[in-house]
């Protein structure tokens, strides 16, 4: 059971990374810059990815980014109160 969960987590991480690479390639394409073969391959793989896997990857990225930002923001901007005894 944990092997399946580990493989799922690895696949989600790979999909998130693929999405980041494809997003960078799309940005370059919009600016009119030539794409490398690796960027073309990332775009093709992202397009072939199922909508469910795209949703999980984007959701995972969003939750991770929000969670990290929320944690760092709480540490930086949170009120530090003295401990009452």
DABEL-V315037 format. One record per run of one state. SS is the DSSP state (alpha for helix, beta for strand, coil for the rest). FROM is the first residue (numbers start at 1). TO is the last residue. If there is no record, write none. Layout:
ss->SS from->FROM to->TO
ss->SS from->FROM to->TO
//
This chain:
ss->coil from->1 to->1
ss->alpha from->2 to->30
ss->coil from->31 to->36
ss->alpha from->37 to->48
ss->coil from->49 to->50
ss->alpha from->51 to->77
ss->coil from->78 to->85
//
